Amino acid sequence: MAKIKICLDAGHYSKYNQSPVVPEYYESDMAWKLHLKLKKYLEEYGIEVITTRTKQKKDMKLTARGKAAKGCDLFMSIHSNAATKESVDYPVAFVPIDGSADALGEQLAKCIEQTMGTKQSGRSMSRKSEKGNWDYYSVINGAISVGVPGIILEHSFHTNIKAAKWLLVDSNLDKIARAEAEVIARYFKTIKEPVKIELPELILGSEGEAVKTLQLLLIGKGYSCGSTGADGKFGNNTSNALKSYQKDNKLVVDACCGLKSWASLLGIKII
């Protein structure tokens, strides 16, 4: 599988979009910090990340930001929203009208809702231009023009006191960057999910396929289960073989195949 590549854009530049309810908050500051944290956590998942700009003070035309994602699997621009009503706080992912980022946009918006604890539900939306059959937002248009799905991710509203104060805390930005990176990594399947297997406790007298598996493992490691071999019956020979294995591998010698004995035999980690 080819390495996933993502282009991150910190919405706005310099000191832009000061909160009218929390004066020390600027959308541009939050977006810059968050996109760098998100870059760090995405890279930990093995995802290649580029950014549209190297300095916060540098401006860049909107369409050019989207086009900077050429060759990437995703373009994402980080923002916080604004409204006339202070009570509005829903996170929203603006996605292309072609539907190419609907599922991921919805997942990211819900992730922000859960992490920030907003009162209103996270959602995804698309907006068509009134002038033609293309996206209203220039950054999304830019990304789409180079064949890349684009998302504008609004982290609630900086016109909401609680949200703006929450986004001012560096540890909160770290928390949401981690959460969003996990959502993206799962979407692109760069996370190795743990394998869940049933490991029943086996003792003298147990029978069935699990016993047969135990016997095959013991035999494969040089511990004889008697002349009948792997017959699926936990008899004295299997009991003696297991006790010998437990002793040699510094396990509790009890002739009971529990989690620790299974883990040792299979060479796996129990979580």
C-alpha positions as CSV (number, residue, x, y, z in Angstrom):
1,M,0.0,0.0,0.0
2,A,1.3,3.4,-1.0
3,K,2.1,5.9,1.8
4,I,-0.8,8.2,2.6
5,K,0.0,11.9,2.1
6,I,-1.9,14.8,3.6
7,C,-1.7,18.6,3.1
8,L,-2.6,20.7,6.2
9,D,-3.4,24.3,6.0
10,A,-3.6,26.7,9.0
11,G,-6.6,28.9,8.2
12,H,-5.7,32.6,7.9
13,Y,-2.4,34.2,8.8
14,S,-0.6,36.6,11.2
15,K,-3.1,37.9,13.8
16,Y,-6.5,37.3,12.3
17,N,-10.1,36.8,13.5
18,Q,-10.0,38.0,17.1
19,S,-12.8,36.6,19.3
20,P,-15.3,39.2,20.3
21,V,-16.0,37.4,23.5
22,V,-12.5,36.2,24.5
23,P,-10.2,39.0,23.3
24,E,-6.9,37.0,23.8
25,Y,-8.1,34.4,21.2
26,Y,-7.2,34.7,17.6
27,E,-8.3,32.1,15.1
28,S,-5.0,32.3,13.2
29,D,-3.0,31.5,16.3
30,M,-5.1,28.5,17.2
31,A,-5.1,27.2,13.7
32,W,-1.3,27.5,13.4
33,K,-0.7,25.7,16.7
34,L,-3.2,23.0,16.0
35,H,-2.0,22.2,12.5
36,L,1.5,21.6,13.7
37,K,0.3,19.3,16.5
38,L,-1.9,17.4,14.1
39,K,1.1,17.1,11.7
40,K,3.2,15.5,14.5
41,Y,0.5,12.9,15.4
42,L,-0.3,12.0,11.8
43,E,3.4,11.4,11.2
44,E,3.4,9.0,14.2
45,Y,0.9,6.9,12.3
46,G,3.2,6.7,9.3
47,I,1.4,9.4,7.3
48,E,3.4,11.9,5.2
49,V,2.3,15.5,5.9
50,I,3.1,18.7,4.1
51,T,1.8,22.2,5.0
52,T,0.8,25.1,2.8
53,R,3.0,27.6,4.6
54,T,6.2,27.6,6.7
55,K,5.5,30.7,8.6
56,Q,2.4,32.0,10.3
57,K,2.9,35.6,9.1
58,K,3.0,34.5,5.5
59,D,-0.3,34.8,3.5
60,M,-1.3,32.7,0.6
61,K,-4.2,32.9,-1.8
62,L,-7.0,30.6,-1.1
63,T,-7.1,28.6,-4.3
64,A,-3.3,28.2,-4.2
65,R,-3.6,26.7,-0.7
66,G,-5.8,24.0,-2.1
67,K,-3.7,23.4,-5.1
68,A,-0.7,22.9,-2.9
69,A,-2.2,19.5,-2.1
70,K,-1.4,18.1,-5.5
71,G,-0.4,14.5,-5.2
72,C,-1.9,14.2,-1.7
73,D,-4.8,12.0,-0.5
74,L,-6.4,14.8,1.5
75,F,-6.3,18.6,1.9
76,M,-7.5,19.9,5.2
77,S,-7.8,23.5,6.4
78,I,-8.0,24.2,10.1
79,H,-10.4,26.9,11.4
80,S,-12.8,28.0,14.1
81,N,-16.2,29.5,13.0
82,A,-18.1,32.7,13.9
83,A,-21.7,33.5,14.4
84,T,-23.9,36.4,15.6
85,K,-25.4,34.3,18.4
86,E,-23.0,33.4,21.2
87,S,-24.8,30.2,22.0
88,V,-23.9,28.6,18.6
89,D,-21.1,26.0,19.1
90,Y,-21.5,23.1,16.6
91,P,-18.3,21.8,14.9
92,V,-18.7,21.6,11.2
93,A,-16.6,20.0,8.3
94,F,-17.2,21.7,5.0
95,V,-16.7,19.1,2.3
96,P,-16.8,19.1,-1.5
97,I,-20.1,18.9,-3.3
98,D,-18.9,15.8,-5.2
99,G,-19.2,13.8,-2.0
100,S,-15.5,12.8,-1.9
101,A,-15.0,13.6,1.7
102,D,-18.5,13.2,3.2
103,A,-17.7,10.2,5.5
104,L,-14.4,11.6,6.8
105,G,-15.8,15.1,7.3
106,E,-18.7,13.7,9.4
107,Q,-16.3,11.6,11.5
108,L,-14.0,14.6,12.2
109,A,-16.9,16.8,13.1
110,K,-18.2,14.2,15.5
111,C,-14.7,13.8,16.9
112,I,-14.5,17.5,17.7
113,E,-18.0,17.5,19.3
114,Q,-17.0,14.6,21.6
115,T,-13.6,16.0,22.5
116,M,-14.7,19.6,23.1
117,G,-18.0,18.7,24.6
118,T,-20.1,21.1,22.5
119,K,-23.8,21.3,23.2
120,Q,-24.7,21.2,19.5
121,S,-23.9,18.2,17.3
122,G,-21.0,18.1,14.9
123,R,-22.0,17.9,11.3
124,S,-20.6,17.9,7.7
125,M,-21.9,20.3,5.0
126,S,-21.2,21.2,1.4
127,R,-21.9,24.5,-0.3
128,K,-22.3,25.0,-4.0
129,S,-21.4,28.3,-5.7
130,E,-24.2,30.4,-6.8
131,K,-22.3,31.1,-10.0
132,G,-22.0,27.5,-11.3
133,N,-21.6,23.8,-10.5
134,W,-18.5,24.1,-8.3
135,D,-17.7,24.5,-4.6
136,Y,-18.3,27.8,-2.9
137,Y,-15.1,27.7,-0.9
138,S,-11.9,28.5,-2.9
139,V,-9.6,26.3,-0.9
140,I,-11.8,23.3,-1.6
141,N,-12.0,24.3,-5.3
142,G,-8.2,24.5,-5.4
143,A,-7.9,21.0,-3.9
144,I,-10.5,19.5,-6.2
145,S,-8.9,21.1,-9.2
146,V,-5.8,18.9,-8.6
147,G,-7.8,15.8,-7.8
148,V,-7.7,15.9,-4.0
149,P,-10.7,15.8,-1.6
150,G,-10.7,19.0,0.5
151,I,-12.1,19.7,4.0
152,I,-12.5,22.9,5.9
153,L,-12.6,21.8,9.5
154,E,-14.3,24.3,11.9
155,H,-13.5,23.8,15.5
156,S,-16.7,25.1,17.0
157,F,-17.2,28.9,17.2
158,H,-14.8,31.5,18.6
159,T,-17.9,33.7,19.2
160,N,-18.8,31.2,21.9
161,I,-17.1,31.9,25.2
162,K,-16.7,28.3,26.4
163,A,-15.4,27.2,23.0
164,A,-12.9,30.1,22.6
165,K,-11.6,29.6,26.1
166,W,-11.2,25.8,25.5
167,L,-9.3,26.4,22.3
168,L,-6.9,28.8,24.1
169,V,-5.5,25.9,26.3
170,D,-2.5,24.2,24.7
171,S,-3.2,20.8,26.3
172,N,-6.7,20.9,24.8
173,L,-5.2,21.5,21.4
174,D,-2.9,18.6,21.9
175,K,-5.9,16.4,22.9
176,I,-7.9,17.3,19.9
177,A,-4.9,16.9,17.6
178,R,-4.4,13.4,18.9
179,A,-8.1,12.6,18.5
180,E,-8.3,13.9,14.9
181,A,-5.1,12.1,13.9
182,E,-6.6,8.8,15.1
183,V,-9.8,9.4,13.1
184,I,-7.8,10.2,10.0
185,A,-5.5,7.2,10.5
186,R,-8.4,4.8,10.9
187,Y,-10.1,6.3,7.9
188,F,-7.0,5.6,5.7
189,K,-6.4,2.3,7.5
190,T,-2.9,3.1,8.7
191,I,-3.7,1.8,12.2
192,K,-3.0,-1.8,12.9
193,E,-6.1,-3.0,14.8
194,P,-5.4,-5.6,17.6
195,V,-6.5,-9.1,16.7
196,K,-9.1,-10.5,19.1
197,I,-9.0,-14.2,19.7
198,E,-10.7,-16.5,22.2
199,L,-8.3,-18.2,24.6
200,P,-10.2,-20.6,26.8
201,E,-8.8,-21.9,30.0
202,L,-7.9,-25.6,29.5
203,I,-7.4,-28.2,32.3
204,L,-7.2,-31.9,32.6
205,G,-10.3,-33.4,31.1
206,S,-10.9,-30.6,28.6
207,E,-11.7,-31.6,25.0
208,G,-12.2,-30.0,21.6
209,E,-10.4,-27.9,19.0
210,A,-8.8,-25.6,21.5
211,V,-7.1,-28.6,23.2
212,K,-6.0,-29.8,19.8
213,T,-4.4,-26.3,19.1
214,L,-2.7,-26.5,22.5
215,Q,-1.3,-29.9,21.7
216,L,-0.1,-28.9,18.3
217,L,1.7,-25.9,19.8
218,L,3.4,-28.0,22.5
219,I,4.4,-30.7,19.9
220,G,5.8,-28.0,17.6
221,K,8.0,-26.8,20.5
222,G,9.3,-30.3,21.2
223,Y,7.0,-31.4,24.0
224,S,5.4,-34.8,23.4
225,C,1.7,-35.2,24.1
226,G,1.9,-39.0,23.9
227,S,1.4,-41.6,21.2
228,T,-2.1,-40.2,20.3
229,G,-0.6,-36.8,19.4
230,A,-3.0,-33.9,18.9
231,D,-6.3,-35.8,19.5
232,G,-8.2,-32.9,21.2
233,K,-8.3,-34.6,24.6
234,F,-6.5,-33.1,27.5
235,G,-5.2,-36.2,29.3
236,N,-2.2,-37.0,31.5
237,N,0.3,-36.8,28.6
238,T,-0.8,-33.4,27.6
239,S,-0.8,-32.3,31.2
240,N,2.8,-33.4,31.7
241,A,3.8,-31.8,28.4
242,L,2.2,-28.5,29.5
243,K,3.9,-28.6,33.0
244,S,7.3,-29.2,31.4
245,Y,6.7,-26.2,29.0
246,Q,5.6,-24.0,31.9
247,K,8.7,-24.9,34.0
248,D,11.1,-24.3,31.1
249,N,9.5,-20.9,30.4
250,K,9.3,-19.7,34.0
251,L,5.5,-19.8,34.1
252,V,3.4,-21.0,37.0
253,V,3.5,-24.8,36.8
254,D,-0.1,-25.8,37.3
255,A,-1.0,-27.8,34.2
256,C,-3.6,-25.2,33.4
257,C,-3.4,-23.4,30.1
258,G,-4.6,-19.9,31.0
259,L,-3.8,-16.5,29.4
260,K,-0.1,-16.4,30.3
261,S,0.5,-19.9,29.0
262,W,-1.4,-19.2,25.8
263,A,0.5,-15.9,25.3
264,S,3.8,-17.6,25.7
265,L,2.9,-20.5,23.4
266,L,1.6,-18.2,20.7
267,G,4.2,-15.5,21.1
268,I,1.6,-12.7,21.5
269,K,1.0,-9.9,23.9
270,I,-2.2,-9.8,26.0
271,I,-3.8,-6.4,26.2
